[in-house]
Amino acid sequence: MEPHVPDILRVIQLVVAPVFLLTAVGTLINALNARLGRAIDRRRVLEQLLRSLEDEPARSARAELAQVGTRVHVVYLAIFAAVISALFVCLLIAVAFLGGFVATDPSRSIAILFVLSMVALIAALLLFLREIYLAISTPRHV
């Protein structure tokens, strides 16, 4: 075996967990994308209805429309945080492989990237929870 082959094999074993994390983040992004689509669909329905409503129903529809706008913004931020988390995981995997080729110890960089990925993932999950709360607490007027 060449000198770097055992190091590369060890790196492959070590990056299996981050790859699973990457899969989980991808699933979260998919769920957030579905929530975003539903909120945008609701916004379109409300905007169309606003053209035909009278004063009082239009006021409540505008309030719901504002709440849906907040939901869209929160979901967008959650998707952004999840993508940042995925990018940190990808960088972590790349640094781990580079560490197998270069005679340096990348453990500190890997640890920092993992922590940053977890912080971004926590932010994405908290924003996801906030959007769910907004969705269930918004009264439907129309």
C-alpha positions in Angstrom: 0.0 0.0 0.0 1.1 3.5 -0.6 1.9 5.7 2.4 -1.3 7.7 2.2 -3.8 4.9 1.6 -4.2 3.9 5.3 -4.8 7.6 6.1 -7.4 8.0 3.4 -9.1 4.8 4.6 -9.2 6.2 8.1 -10.6 9.5 6.8 -13.3 7.7 4.8 -14.4 6.0 8.1 -14.4 9.3 9.9 -16.5 11.2 7.4 -19.3 8.7 7.3 -21.2 10.5 10.2 -20.9 13.9 8.6 -22.3 12.4 5.3 -25.3 11.2 7.2 -25.7 14.6 8.8 -25.6 16.1 5.3 -28.4 13.7 4.3 -30.5 14.9 7.3 -29.9 18.5 6.5 -31.0 17.9 2.9 -34.2 16.3 4.2 -34.8 19.3 6.4 -34.3 21.7 3.4 -36.8 19.6 1.5 -39.4 19.9 4.3 -38.7 23.7 4.5 -39.1 24.0 0.8 -42.6 22.3 1.0 -43.6 24.7 3.8 -42.4 27.6 1.7 -44.5 26.4 -1.2 -47.6 26.1 0.9 -47.2 29.6 2.3 -46.6 31.1 -1.1 -49.7 29.3 -2.4 -51.8 30.7 0.5 -50.4 34.2 -0.2 -51.5 33.9 -3.9 -55.0 32.9 -2.8 -55.3 35.8 -0.4 -54.0 38.3 -2.9 -56.6 37.1 -5.4 -59.4 37.2 -2.8 -58.5 40.7 -1.7 -59.5 42.1 -5.0 -63.1 41.0 -4.5 -63.6 41.5 -0.8 -65.3 44.4 1.0 -63.9 46.4 3.9 -64.1 44.2 7.0 -63.3 40.8 5.3 -60.5 42.6 3.4 -59.0 43.9 6.7 -58.8 40.4 8.2 -57.4 39.0 4.9 -54.7 41.7 4.9 -53.8 40.7 8.5 -53.5 37.0 7.4 -51.5 38.1 4.4 -49.1 39.9 6.6 -48.7 36.8 8.8 -48.1 34.7 5.7 -45.4 37.1 4.6 -43.7 36.7 8.0 -43.9 32.9 7.6 -42.3 33.1 4.1 -39.5 35.2 5.6 -38.9 32.9 8.5 -38.9 29.8 6.2 -36.4 31.6 3.9 -34.1 32.3 6.9 -34.4 28.6 8.0 -33.5 27.4 4.5 -30.5 29.8 4.5 -29.3 28.5 7.9 -29.7 24.9 6.8 -27.8 25.5 3.6 -25.0 27.2 5.6 -25.0 24.1 7.9 -24.7 21.8 4.8 -21.8 24.0 3.4 -19.9 23.7 6.7 -20.4 19.9 6.6 -19.0 19.8 3.1 -16.1 21.9 4.1 -15.5 19.6 7.1 -15.4 16.6 4.7 -13.0 18.4 2.3 -10.7 19.4 5.2 -10.7 15.9 6.5 -9.6 14.5 3.1 -7.0 17.2 2.7 -5.6 16.2 6.1 -5.1 12.7 4.7 -2.9 14.0 1.9 -1.0 16.8 3.7 1.1 16.2 6.8 -0.8 18.5 9.0 -3.3 17.9 11.8 -6.7 19.2 10.7 -8.5 18.2 13.9 -8.9 21.8 15.2 -10.3 23.0 11.8 -12.6 20.0 11.6 -13.9 20.6 15.2 -14.5 24.3 14.4 -16.4 23.5 11.2 -18.5 20.9 13.0 -19.4 23.4 15.7 -20.3 26.0 13.1 -22.4 23.5 11.3 -24.3 22.6 14.5 -24.9 26.2 15.3 -26.4 26.8 11.8 -28.4 23.6 12.1 -29.8 24.7 15.5 -30.7 28.1 14.0 -32.5 26.4 11.1 -34.4 24.1 13.5 -35.4 27.0 15.7 -36.6 29.0 12.7 -38.5 25.9 11.5 -40.2 25.7 14.9 -41.1 29.4 14.7 -42.7 29.0 11.3 -44.8 26.1 12.5 -45.9 28.1 15.5 -46.8 31.0 13.1 -48.7 28.6 10.8 -50.9 27.1 13.6 -51.5 30.4 15.4 -52.6 32.3 12.3 -56.4 32.4 12.1 -57.8 31.7 8.6 -60.3 34.4 7.7 -61.0 33.5 4.2 
